[in-house]
Amino acid sequence: MSKLLREETSSAGRRAARVSKAAAETGAETEYVLEARNVSKHFTVRGPLGRTSVVRAVEDATVRLKPGQILALVGESGSGKTTLARILARFHEPTQGEIALRGEPVNGSRRAQRSYHSQVQLIFQDPFGSLNPLHRVRYNLDRALRLHQPHLTATGRRQRITELLERVSLTPAEDFAAKFPHELSGGQRQRVVIARALAVEPKVLLGDEPISMLDVSIRLEMLNLLQRLRTEDGLALLYITHDIASARYLCDEIAVMYAGQMVESGPKEDVIASPQHPYTKLLIESSPDPERGVGDRDALFAGADELGEPPSLIDPPTGCRFHPRCPFAMEECVTDAPPRTELGDGHWATCWLHVKGRARELAETTHAAATTARRETLRGAS
C-alpha cells in the first residue's frame, strides 16, 4: 500500500464511522437498498464444430448494500466481479436467484427497468468508451436528464447540468459542458461519467474498477470524490477492484471472489488484518508493499507454476475451486465444497481449515512459506 493511502486510511475510517452512526440514528441500517440473493449466471458459448459449453461465471453469490455503505468486491481478473456488477445493473438476468430493491424483488417489465435504473447506476471502467464521442458533455448529461427527469424544462436541465458539473469539481461548468470527451483528461472524463450517473438521482452506484484506467496521481482524488458522495448523499456503493489498498481506504466491508464464488466477507480491517481464506491471504500478501524485500517477493511466487493456474469456469474443479492452487489443501477440499463458517461481527469464510480446526495455520504461516512447503511435497511425491 502506498504511503499516502496509509496516511489517509484512518481518517477515511473515521468518516465512514460517522456515516454509519448517522444511518443508525435514522434506522436506515435495517433496510437493504439493494440485494443480490443467491444469484448465479451461466453463459452458453459455442466452440469448434458447433459444440456448446456452459461458462459458470457466477455461482450462488449474495450481496447486500445498505444506504451509505461502501462494499469492496475484490478478486483477480476472471473471478466474476464484473459479471456480478452487471447482474446488479440488470444488464444480465440471473440464471438463478433474484435481485431485490428495497426488499422487493424486481421484475422484467420495461417500466420497472426504467424505475430500477433511476435508482441503480453503473460507473464503467473506461470513461471514454462510456461517453458518446460525437457529442459534447452537455449532450451526454442532458440525455440522462431527459430520460430520467422528464419533468424538467430546458432551462431546468441547463441549470441541473451546471450543478452536476460543479458537484464533481469540473469548473467553470460552462466550459466543460461545451467540450467533447476527447478534449478532457481521463480523470475529467470519469468525473463526467459520475455526474451523468448522479443526474438520475440514484440510491446506489456500482463502480466497476472506476479508477484503474486513471493516472496514479489522480486516483486518490477520485476516491475522495466517491467518499464525499457517500457522506453527503448517503449513496450506497459497490466498489469493484483488484487493489486491496484502495479498497481499505474507501470501503466499510470487503467481499472476496474467486472463480465465480464468494469465499470471504467481513469488515475491512478484519479481512485485511486477519484473512480467513487462503485466497484472501494470497491477495493481501501479493499486494504492492514498498516494505517488502526482493527476496520476499521471490518467495511469494515460488512454485506458482507447479500449483497451477486459475481454473476454467467451463469445467471448474470439484470441491473447493481454489484447491488446485491452495498450499493448505486437504483431501476434503478436492471432493466437497467447504461450508460457510461464521466468524463473528459479520465476518465469514468458506474453507475446510475452519471445520478441521486448522485455521491457526493461516495466521501462523505466510502464503509464501506454505507454497514452498507444498512445492517440496509435490516434488517428493513425483
URBEL-V201214 format. One record per helix or strand. SS is the DSSP state (H for helix, E for strand). FROM is the first residue (numbers start at 1). TO is the last residue. If there is no record, write none. Layout:
# URBEL-V201214
ss = <SS,SS>
from = <FROM,FROM>
to = <TO,TO>
This chain:
# URBEL-V201214
ss = <H,H,E,H,E,E,H,E,E,H,E,E,H,H,H,E,H,H,E,H,E,H,E,E,H,H,H,H,H,E,E,H,H,H>
from = <3,28,32,48,52,70,81,96,104,110,120,136,137,154,173,180,181,186,204,216,236,244,253,261,268,278,294,323,331,340,347,352,360,367>
to = <26,30,46,50,66,74,88,101,105,117,123,136,148,167,177,180,183,199,208,233,241,250,258,267,273,286,300,325,335,344,350,355,364,381>
